[in-house]
Structures are given as structure tokens and as C-alpha cells.
Amino acid sequence: MKAKGDIRAIDELGRIVVPKTFRRILGIEAGDMLEMNLNDDGEIVITKATPSCVFCGGTVELRELEKKHICSKCVKKLSE
């Protein structure tokens, strides 16, 4: 994929708008979680967050409870 760039201003509250083209390409919709990291070069890297279990970090067979994700293995452990 060819690199794409865009320049956006940060508002008074520190917010930026992710361009519609980027959201469409990446499948990002309102309410999706984004993860922000600062790399060694001082760049902010923003990626679509991958849901994971709050207990073990697993990403398979997740269930959502009060906006938190729990995998089926941890659900089983909790019910024992």
C-alpha cells in the first residue's frame, strides 16, 4: 500500500480528526477504540485496537461484559 499523508490541526482539547478516507480504508467506525504509541523516533503511531481479555490478554472467543472483554477460558475459570 502506498503511504498516505494528511495534515490536521489539534483543537484546544487536544483532539484531532482522523480523515474519512483513512477511516474507510481501515474500517474504523464511531465508537471503535484506537491505540496510541510513541516510538523511539518520537512519532505517534495510531492503530485500531484489537480487543483482548482483561485477565489473560487472549484474543480468541471473547465475550463482552460492561465494555470489557473476557475470553471463554477465563469465564470458565471464574465460574469454578
Protein Blocks (a to p, Z undefined) as FASTA:
>chain_A
ZZddddddddfkopacddfklmmmnopaehiacdddddfkopacddddddddfklopagh
iaceehiacdfklmmmmmZZ
